[in-house]
Each structure stands twice: as structure tokens, then as C-alpha cells.
Amino acid sequence: MTSVAVVVTRSQTSAGVSAGGSDGGSSLLSLLVLPAAIVTFVAFLVGTGYVAKRAGLFEPIEQAAPDPPDSGVGDGESDRSGAGGSGGSEGPAVGGELFPVWDVVIDDVIGRAAESRRTATEDILITKHVDPDTLAQPMVAYEIESLWDEPVTVRLSEPLAGSGIPDEAIGRLGKGWQVLDGRILYEVELEPEGTARTVVARSDRSPDEIETLLAKPRVTVEQ
């Protein structure tokens, strides 16, 4: 009985030693593989960085952007071409187009108009919008639409409340208005089926003369 017990004990001891040796081998293999993986990863990062640098990916954005074109305006000069400006030394442009600021005024007068009225004469549609009391004098905005299929010159006129009123008293806000023989006159050239807008301050009329301000203007058309 005693000898059998000894044999069993030695067998268990041998098995334990064998198992311990296997575990030790696995641990050693893990220690060798980990540094190799780290070295491989670092080499990958270094290689990627080198390629990116050669490709110019690390250059500043300012270097990659092109230089802005020369505007031709000196440091001591300012751009005079703004709302209603021609950009030159001659001041605001006075062509067929309204000054942008007066286009805003027209929108405002139309939006505040107490009453509007549309009439038609010689294939010309005219809509008048009267804002009688927002400003110091009544404001009348005109929307003119041509139904002609060829260019025409349109002239419209309104009677003044008094005579001898200078242009400045009428408050002309766009090209085309003038005072002549006790009337205010407006002239505009329209393209086929073209449109135009204008506005005038009627300092010769009072705010309660809305019907007079809405009256149909005298219209002539010239081809």
C-alpha cells in the first residue's frame, strides 16, 4: 500500500511540473509578441507621417490659398461705388435706373399707401400709390407697365396746386421729373412690355387731398 501511494504522488508532481512549464512558455511568447506589435505600429505611424509631409498635407492653409487679386484701389482711397454711386469722381449715377435708395423708398411708399388706384391709357398701365401723411409731404409712387411690343417713350403729367413752384419744391427723387407750365412731368423710355417705377413728393398738396393725388394722370406715348 505504501509503495503505490508514492508512485501516485510522483506522477502528480510530474504532471504539475509539465503544466507549469507550458504556462511559462505561453507567457514568454506573449512578452515577445507585444514589443513586436508596438514596433510595427510605430513604424506605420512614422511612414504615414513621412508620406503626408511629402504630399504637403501639413502646410499652413495660408500657403495653400492663392493670393487675392489686386483690386486696383489704393490704401488711401475708398470705393465710391455704393448705393446710387457710379464709382467715379462724378458722383451718383443718373441713368435710366433709379438710385437703389429710392427703390427702397418706393417699396416703403407702396407698403404704407393709404390707397392705390390703377388706370390704363394708350396701352400703358399706371398704378398710383399715395402715402399722405408718413412724411412731411404726401408721397406718390408710380408703377408704369407697357403693353406695347416695341420700345416707347412714355410721358405723364399732373397739375400743380400753384404756379411758379421750382423743381426742388416738388422733391424729385428719380430721373425724369420736371416742372413745366404749372404741371409736373415725368418721362421714361420703356422696352417692349417693360416696366418702370418712380416716386415724387407732392409738397404742393395736403394730406387730405388723396382723391386729387390719385387722379388719372395725363399720358402720352411716343414710338
C-alpha positions in Angstrom: 0.0 0.0 0.0 2.8 2.4 0.8 4.7 1.9 -2.4 1.6 2.6 -4.5 1.0 5.9 -2.8 4.5 7.0 -3.6 4.0 6.3 -7.2 0.8 8.3 -7.4 2.4 11.3 -5.7 5.3 11.3 -8.1 3.0 11.1 -11.1 1.0 14.1 -9.9 4.2 16.0 -9.3 5.4 15.4 -12.8 2.1 16.5 -14.3 2.3 19.7 -12.3 5.8 20.4 -13.4 4.7 19.8 -17.0 1.7 22.1 -16.8 3.8 24.8 -15.2 6.3 24.6 -18.0 3.6 25.0 -20.5 2.2 28.1 -18.8 5.7 29.6 -18.6 6.2 29.1 -22.3 2.9 30.9 -23.2 3.8 33.9 -21.0 7.2 34.2 -22.6 5.7 34.1 -26.1 3.2 36.9 -25.2 6.1 39.0 -23.9 7.9 38.6 -27.2 4.9 39.3 -29.4 3.8 42.6 -27.7 7.0 44.6 -28.3 7.0 43.4 -31.9 3.4 44.7 -32.4 4.4 48.1 -30.8 7.4 48.4 -33.1 5.3 47.6 -36.1 2.6 50.3 -35.1 5.2 53.0 -34.6 6.8 52.2 -37.9 3.4 52.6 -39.5 2.8 56.0 -37.9 6.3 57.2 -39.0 5.8 56.0 -42.5 2.4 57.6 -42.8 3.7 60.9 -41.4 6.5 61.0 -43.9 4.2 60.4 -46.8 1.8 63.1 -45.6 4.6 65.6 -45.3 5.8 64.8 -48.8 2.3 65.4 -50.0 2.1 68.8 -48.4 -0.7 68.0 -46.0 0.9 69.7 -43.1 1.4 73.0 -44.9 -0.5 76.0 -43.5 -3.8 76.9 -45.1 -2.5 80.4 -45.9 0.2 78.9 -48.1 -2.3 76.7 -50.0 -4.7 79.6 -50.7 -3.9 81.8 -53.8 -3.2 85.5 -53.3 -6.3 87.7 -53.7 -6.4 89.7 -56.9 -5.3 93.3 -56.9 -8.4 95.5 -56.5 -6.7 98.4 -58.0 -7.8 100.7 -55.1 -5.1 102.3 -53.1 -4.9 102.2 -49.3 -5.9 105.8 -49.1 -8.9 105.5 -51.4 -12.4 104.3 -50.7 -14.7 102.6 -53.1 -17.3 105.2 -54.0 -19.5 102.8 -56.0 -22.2 102.2 -53.4 -26.0 102.6 -53.3 -26.6 105.1 -56.1 -22.9 105.7 -56.8 -21.1 105.4 -60.1 -17.8 104.5 -58.5 -16.1 107.6 -60.1 -15.5 111.2 -59.1 -18.6 112.4 -60.8 -20.9 111.4 -58.0 -24.1 109.4 -58.2 -25.1 107.8 -61.4 -28.2 109.3 -63.0 -29.0 106.7 -65.7 -32.4 105.2 -66.6 -32.3 103.1 -63.4 -33.4 104.5 -60.1 -31.0 105.1 -57.3 -31.1 101.9 -55.1 -32.1 104.0 -52.1 -35.1 105.4 -54.0 -36.1 101.9 -54.9 -36.4 101.3 -51.2 -38.4 104.5 -50.8 -40.8 103.3 -53.5 -41.3 100.0 -51.7 -41.9 101.8 -48.4 -44.4 104.2 -50.0 -46.3 101.3 -51.6 -46.3 99.4 -48.3 -47.6 102.4 -46.4 -50.1 103.7 -49.1 -53.5 104.6 -47.7 -55.0 104.0 -51.1 -53.9 102.8 -54.6 -55.5 103.2 -58.0 -54.8 101.6 -61.4 -55.7 103.2 -64.8 -54.9 102.4 -68.4 -54.2 104.8 -71.3 -52.8 104.0 -74.7 -51.8 100.5 -73.7 -50.0 101.9 -70.7 -51.0 100.7 -67.2 -50.3 103.1 -64.4 -50.8 102.3 -60.7 -50.6 105.1 -58.2 -49.9 104.6 -54.5 -50.5 107.5 -52.2 -48.9 107.7 -48.7 -50.4 111.0 -47.5 -49.0 111.6 -44.0 -46.0 109.4 -43.1 -43.6 112.1 -44.2 -43.8 115.9 -44.2 -45.5 115.9 -47.6 -47.7 113.4 -49.4 -45.7 110.8 -51.4 -46.9 109.3 -54.6 -45.4 106.1 -56.1 -46.0 105.2 -59.7 -45.8 101.7 -61.3 -45.8 102.0 -65.1 -46.2 99.0 -67.3 -46.1 99.0 -71.1 -48.3 96.6 -73.2 -46.5 97.6 -76.4 -44.4 95.1 -78.3 -41.9 97.7 -79.3 -39.9 100.4 -77.4 -41.9 103.5 -76.5 -41.3 106.8 -74.7 -44.0 107.5 -72.0 -44.7 110.9 -70.6 -47.2 111.5 -67.8 -48.1 114.8 -66.2 -50.0 116.1 -63.2 -51.4 119.6 -62.4 -49.8 121.5 -59.6 -51.7 123.3 -56.9 -49.9 126.5 -57.6 -47.7 128.1 -60.2 -44.0 129.0 -60.1 -43.0 126.1 -57.9 -39.4 125.1 -58.6 -38.2 121.6 -59.1 -36.7 121.4 -55.6 -40.1 122.1 -54.0 -41.6 119.0 -55.7 -38.9 116.8 -54.2 -37.8 114.9 -57.4 -36.3 111.6 -56.3 -35.6 110.0 -59.7 -34.5 110.9 -63.1 -37.2 112.2 -65.4 -39.3 114.6 -63.3 -39.5 118.3 -64.1 -41.8 121.2 -63.6 -43.2 122.9 -66.7 -46.1 125.3 -67.2 -47.8 124.6 -63.9 -47.5 120.8 -64.1 -45.1 118.1 -63.0 -43.9 115.9 -65.8 -42.2 112.5 -65.9 -40.7 110.9 -68.9 -39.3 107.3 -69.3 -38.3 105.1 -72.1 -39.7 101.5 -71.9 -38.6 98.4 -73.6 -41.3 96.1 -75.2 -43.6 95.1 -72.4 -41.2 96.9 -70.0 -41.9 98.4 -66.6 -40.7 101.4 -64.6 -41.2 102.8 -61.1 -40.8 106.2 -59.7 -41.8 108.3 -56.7 -42.4 112.0 -56.2 -43.0 114.2 -53.1 -46.1 116.4 -53.6 -45.3 119.3 -51.3 -47.9 121.3 -53.3 -50.7 119.1 -51.9 -52.1 118.5 -48.4 -52.6 115.0 -46.9 -56.4 115.3 -47.2 -56.2 115.6 -51.0 -56.0 111.9 -51.6 -58.5 111.9 -54.4 -56.6 114.6 -56.2 -53.4 112.7 -55.8 -55.0 109.5 -57.1 -56.5 111.2 -60.1 -55.6 109.7 -63.5 -52.5 111.4 -64.9 -52.3 112.8 -68.5 -50.4 110.2 -70.5 -48.8 110.4 -74.0 -46.9 107.7 -75.8 -44.3 108.2 -78.5 -42.9 105.3 -80.6 
